[in-house]
Amino acid sequence: MIRQILAEMSDADFEEAAFIQITAKNTLADVNQDLKCLERQGYRYIFVDEVTLMEDFVEGAALFSDVFAACGMKIVLSGTDSLGFLFTEDEQLYDRCILLHTTFIPYREFETVLHVRGIDEYCRYGGTMSLGGMRYNETSTFANKERADEYVDTAIAKNIQHSLRCYQYEGHFRHLQELYEKNELTSMVNRVVENINHRFALEVLTRKFHSNDLAISAGNLRRDRANPTDILDRIDLQAVTERLCELLEIREKSEQTVALCEAHVKEIREYLRLLDLIQEIEVVSLPDVNRKAARTVISQPGLRYAQAEALVGSLLLDRAFSNLSLTERSAVLARILNEIKGRMEEDIVLLETKLANPGKQVFTLQFPVGEFDMVVFDPDAGSCGIFEIKHSTEAVPGQARHLTDAGKCSDTEHRYGPITGKYVLYRGESHAAGDIQYWNVEEYLKSLKDC
């Protein structure tokens, strides 16, 4: 961000700009002396990087606004502990700063900045401004589970712990105080993130495979020009999926080695929301609109995929699958990971649509049988758009069967007003089929300008 601002400055302004790099050894007293010196020399634009490393930043940040900005300096602060900035904005810099969130990197920016294209690549490596994808996976933050876990530990868990330690002189740990005192807070944050992903993998595997989707996959594999296989004709994928779900449940219980109470989870999830790491997407049911649920979306898909891939990969090594050949095990793994990427594609679309439309309601709408993957309801216009989200490159009539269901559409319009558009988001070419608009999912995400 600092680099971009500097690049856009005029030559005259650039001559009056200074950059300060903070380390953990610095304090606000050090920065105060530097700023006074720069002020005497006529510098007007000050950029301070890694400011949250200072132990006294959260409690003393008013120095920047009340003293130096008040004298005419323009100050840009950046740092890795975004929670520390939120605490500071709430107190020391209240109503005296503009806070820019950079935790969430939408698909549009991922493709534009890193030149890595494709929703699958975004599923695997998206979430940070580090190079990812097939050409860059050695340097990607989420190239594998080890690197993803390192990111959770340093950029998320230690961020929360450091910010809480610096806020209100360690007086805001609430129910997390005991965990902090026992040096277990960081591991507990990791546990909550892992469990969110664990439940995600379990939900994906417990979803019923639609017969037509399975038939499409089986047909595609049979006629694959490079490596045709009839693996899905010979494997009882439902039995495999059920076995995986059993193993997931067993593994989840066996991992409960440290007591994690409801209050701990609630407060940790609150901080994860403040860090923009997770968002809740509403799931509404018709006709009982009072019965609502939510799905937790992780805003950094590469993190979710790396952990889910490692979990499912390890489960496939279980003895229950020893009767399958390596080729068959690989085919099952590919099929399941494809399901995971399909669910992730839904989450990505829902999240980015919600963030790009703050004045609208974005949710999944469930019926007694079937659902609309996404509804975008405009309360001001009194109308809505309905969407199906498919992880497929082929347009198949069955993909739009819920969108063309007269009963579902009638019930939806009764509650949310006229349907102004019916869309299937998928990975193929954009085109119209009657009143159904097939829209390439990557083109759709790039059309969302305000994430």
N, C-alpha and C positions, 0 to 999 in steps of 0.2 A: 504494500500500500504506500509506504514512504517513498519507495523508488518511483512509483507511478506519479505521485504528486510532484516530486523533484523534476521529473522529465517534462512536466507540463508547465513549469514555472518559466517566466520570462528571464532573459539574461540579467536584467537589473535586479529583479527579485532574488535570483539565484545568488548574486553577490552579497545579499544580505541574509543568506540562509546558513544555518549551522546544524551539524549532526552530532548528537551525543549518544555514545554507546554505554549502556549501564551493565555492570556486573553485580554479582551477589555481594561483593565487598563494599559497594557504594551505598550511601545513605542520602536522604534529602538534604542534609547539610552540605554534602559535597556538591550536589546539583545546584543548590542555592548559590554557592560561591561561583560556580561556572556560569550560571545565568546572569548574575550581577556583572561579571567580567564581559560577557557577550553584549549585555545591554549598554555598557559604557562604550563599547566599540561600534555600536550602531547596528547590531544584528537584530532583525525583526522577525524572522521565520526560524523557529527552533523545532527540530525533530529529535525526539528522545525515544530510543529503541530499548526494548526489554525492561521497561520501567517497573513492571510488577516484580522484578527480582529484588527490589529494595524492600527490606523488612518493614520499613515505616511508611511505605507508599500509601497503603489503604487508609491509614489514619491521618496522614498529613498532606494529601494530594491537593488540598485547597491552596497550597503555596503557588501552584501553577496558575490558578484562575484569579485569586484574590490579590496577588502581588504583581506577577509578571504580565499576565494577560491584561490586567487592569491598566497597565502602563503602556499598552499598545502592541505587545508581542503577540504573534500568532503561534500557538504551540500545538504540535501533533504528538500524541503519545501512542506507543504501540507496545505490545507485550504478549506473552503466551498464556498467562493466567487470566482468561477472560472473566472468570468468576470474580477475581479481584477488581476488575473494572466495574462490574455490576454493583459490588458493594460500595465502591467509591462514588459511582454515579448517584447512588441512593442517599449518600450523606455528604461527603466532602465536596463533591462537584455537582450537587443537585441543582438542576436548572442552569448550569453553567458549562455544559459540554454537549457535544454531539457524539453519540456512541455508534460506531459502525461495527456490525457483527460480521465476522469473516470465517466463522466455524463451518458454516454450511456452504459448500461449493456446488451449485446446480449443474445439471448436465450441460447447459448452454456454455457456461464458463469453462467447464472441463474440456469440452471439445475445442472451443475457440483458443484458449490459452495453450493447452498441451498438444493440440492437433491429434488427439486420440479419439477416433470416431466409433460409434456403435453403442447401443444400450447394454450389450453384454460386457463390453470392456468397462463401461461405467459401473456395472454391477460388481465386477471383479476388483476394480482399482480406484473407483471414484471416492471422493470425500475430502481430499486434501490437494493442495497445489504442488504435488510431487509427481514426477513423471511415472506413468504406469502403462499398462497394456503390454501387448506381445513384444514390442521392441524395447520396452523400458522396465520390464518386471524385476530386474536386478536392483533397481533403485526405488521401486515403489514402496510407499509406506505400508501397503497391504499386500505385498507380494506373497506372503505366506503367513501362517498363524503366529509364528514366533515374532515377526515384525509387527503384526497387528496387536499382539499382546503387549509388546513394548510400547506401542503408541497409547494403548489404554492406560498402562502404568504411568507413563510420563506426562502425556498431554491431558489426561482426564483425571485419573485418581490423584496424582500428586498435585495437580492444579487445584482440585477441591481442597485437599488437606492444607496446602500452603496458604490458600486464600483464607480459609477459616482460622488458621493460626495467626494470621496478620490482622484479622478483623475483630474489632471490639476487644483488643488485647486478650485474644483466645477465649472470649466469653460468649461465643455464638455457636458452639458445637452442639448444643441441645442434646438429643438422645445419642449423638455420636461421640460424646465426650469420653465415655468409657473405652470405646474402640480406639480413639485417638491416644488415650493414655497407655493402652496396651500395645500400641504400635500396630494395630490391625485394621485401621481405617482404609488404607490403600488397598489391602487385599479384599476388604468387603465391597468396595466400589467395583473392583474387578469382578467379584462374584455376582453382583447385581447385573452388570453388563453381560456376563456370560449367561446368566439365567434368562435374560430377555431374549438372547439369541437362541438359547436352548428351547424355550417355549415356541419361538418362531419356527425352528426346524420341526418340532413335534406337530405344530399346526399344519405345516405344509404336508407332512407325511400322512396325517389323519384325514386330509381332504379326500373326498371320493374322486377317483379318476372318472371323468366323463367317458363313456364308451366311445363316442366319436373322436375325442382327443387321443385316446389310446390307439384307436384304429388308424388315425392319421399318422401317429408316430411309427406304428408298426409298418404301415405302407411305405413311409419315407425310408425307413431302414431297409426294407426289402428291395427297393429299387435304387438304393444309393449306388452311384456309378463307381465310386472309389472302393467302397468296402461294404457290399450288400450283406445283410444278415437277417435271419428270421428269429432273432433272439426273443423279441416280444411276442412271437407266436408260441414259443416253447416255454417261457417262464411265467409262472403264476405271480405276476407282479404284485397283486393284492396281498398274497401271502407274504411275499418279501417285505412289503411295506408294513404289514401288521407286525412282523417280527422285529423290524427296525424300531417301530414305536414302542414295543415292549422293552427293547434294550435301552432306548432313550429314557424311559421312565425309571428303569433299574439304575442306570448311570446317574440320573438326576438325584435319586435318593441316596446313592452311595457317596455322592459328592458333598452331602450335608454334614461336614465334619465340624463346623463351627456354628453355634447358634446364631441365627440371623432373624431378629424379631421384626414384626410388621412395622414398628416405628422406624427402625433402621432403614428398611427398604423404602418406606414412604419418603423419608428425608433425603436419601441418596437419589431417588428418582426426581425429586424436586430440583436438586442441583444439576442433574443431567439435563433437565428441561431448560434451566437457566443457561446452561452451556450450549444450548441449541443442539444437543446430541440426540435427544429423542423428542418425538411429537406424538400426540394421541389423535388418531383419526376416528371419527365417530361412525358407529355402525347402527343404523336405524332399522327397525322392523315394522312392516305393515302386515296387518292393520293395527297392531298394538304399538303405536308410536311412543308410548310411555316406557316401553322396554328397550333400553338403549345399552349398548356396549361400546367398546373401543378397541382398536388395534394399535399397538405400540410400534412406531416406525423409527428406526435408527437413521439419522440424517446422513451418515457416512457409509454408503453401501459396501465399499471395499472391506470395511471392518466386519460387517455382518457376514459377507460372503466368505471371507477367510476363515472365520470361526466355524461357520456352518459346514463348509467344505471339509475342514479337518475332523469335525465331529462325525459326519456321515461316513467319511473315508475310514475312520477307525472302526466304526460299527460294522462296516462291510467285511472286516477281517475276522468277524466272529465265526465260530465253528459251524453255526447254522448255515453258512454259505459255502462251506468247504466242498460241497458236491458240485459247485459251479466252477467252470473253467475260468482262467484269468480273463479270457475274452468276454465271457458271460458276466463276470463280476464287474468288469469295466463298463459293459453296456448298461447294467443296472445302475451303477454309480452315475454314468452320464445322464441316464433318464431322470434319476432323482435330483441331480444338480440342475437339470433343465427345469424341473418343477420349482426348485428353489429360486432360480433366476426369474421364472415366470411370476412367482409371488413377489419377488423383489421389484420387478418391473411395475406391478400394481402399486406397491408402496411408494416407489419413486414418483409415479404419476400423481397419486393422491397427495403426497407431500408437496410437490412443486406446484400443483394446481391450487392447493390451499394457501400456500405462501404468496402466490401471485394474485390471489383474489380475496383480500382481507375483508371485503364487504359482502362476500357471498358465503354460503354454507356448502362445504364439500364433504361428502360422506358416502359410505357404502349403504345401499338400500336392499334389505333382505325381504323376501316374500315367503309364504309357507313352503313354496317350492321355487328354488332359483333366486337370483339376485341381480341387481345392476351393480357392476363393479364400482362405478362412480356416478354420483349425481352432483351436479353443480346448480344450486338453487340460488336465484337472485331475488331476495325478498323485496327489493325496491320495484323491480319490473314485474314481480309476481309470475315468474316463469322459470323453467329449468332445462338443462341439457342432460341427456343420459348416455352413459358410456359402457362399453365392454372393453377390457384390456387383455390382449392375447399375446403370449410370447411365441409368435408364429410368423413366418415369412409368407405364408399362403393365406389367401382369402377363401374361406369356406362358408357356405350359407348358414351352417349350424352355429357359427360364431355369433350371429345376430339374432338367434332364435328368441332370446328374452326381450330384445329391443322391439321385436315385431309382435310380441304377445299382447293382444288387445286388452286382456284383463289387467296385466301388469301396468300397461301404459295408462289405462283408465284410472286405476287406483292411484298412480303417481300424480296424474294431472288433478285429481280431486284434492290431493293434499298440497301439491307444490305448483299448481298452475299449468298453463300450456307448455308442452314439450317443444322447444324451439330447435332442437337438433338431436339426431341419433347417430352415435359415432362408435366405430370399432377402431381402437388404437392397436396397431400391430406393426411388425417389422418389414412389411412389404410396401409396395408402391401405393401412393395415395390415389383414390379414385372413388367414384360414386356408384352405388348399386341400388337403384330405386331411391327410396328416401333414407337409405343408410349411407353415411359417409365413412369410407375406410380411410384412415389417416395414419400415415407413417408416424410411429411413436417418437422417433428422434426429431422429426420436423415439428411435431406438436410441442415437445419440450422446448425446442428452440424458439417457438412462438411465444412462450411465457416470458415476458420482458421484465417483470417486476419482482422476481424471486429475491 
